[in-house]
Amino acid sequence: MRIDIISVLPTMMEGFFQESILARAQKKGLVDIQLHNLRDYSTDKWRRVDDYPYGGSAGMVMQCEPIDRCISALQAQRHYDEVIYMSPDGETFNQHIANELSLKGNLIMLCGHYKGIDQRIREHLITRELSIGDYVLTGGELAAAAITDAIVRLIPGSISDEQSALSDCFQDDLLAAPIYTRPADYKGWRVPEILLSGNEAKIRQWEFEQAMERTKRLRPDLLK
């Protein structure tokens, strides 16, 4: 898989992609993550990529031309399955979307900034818009990093225990069951006896019941 991320602040994400699972996945050749500075595609001598919007609204907007030049340059090199725009008013990202995108070959992610992007880019170049929540950030960089992380950890080989990813929260529309480690008794705080029983079937049933109870209490919307 290849993921190309377009941003006016690419250095904000550099360190994030050089650590942990993301770094290992790249070293193994499972994913190629490339950051692109949108300013490199500006024809303005000051490398500006924003302008005032028509209509006199407050704030600045990312221009058509630099974005078009960047996306067109990338698409001239390879086919992309999706061109994704990070936007607070996009489709809310979740585990099911992560699963879907992890099966794709190549993705472009465009990080919004300022008051957003020229609507014509959304209409003609963007194939999907994603949001990580109903709030506004300075830019889409954090959203792109979070979504990339969620996708890459699902690629076989990215984590040592592939079954671990399949049992993550939200995979079955359930929150995770409580998890405990040694010692079994710490300061009088004891691990539930069922987990010490060695009875695999009963343990799995207990985990399911705990996950269901937590989901009903904390995220009942997942059960609708």
PEUR-V835741 format. One record per helix or strand. SS is the DSSP state (H for helix, E for strand). FROM is the first residue (numbers start at 1). TO is the last residue. If there is no record, write none. Layout:
BEGIN
SS:FROM:TO
SS:FROM:TO
END
This chain:
BEGIN
E:2:7
H:11:14
H:16:18
H:20:27
E:32:37
H:38:41
E:50:52
E:60:62
H:64:75
E:82:92
H:95:102
E:106:111
E:113:113
E:117:117
H:119:124
E:128:131
E:139:139
H:141:152
H:162:166
E:185:186
E:189:190
H:193:196
H:200:218
H:220:223
END
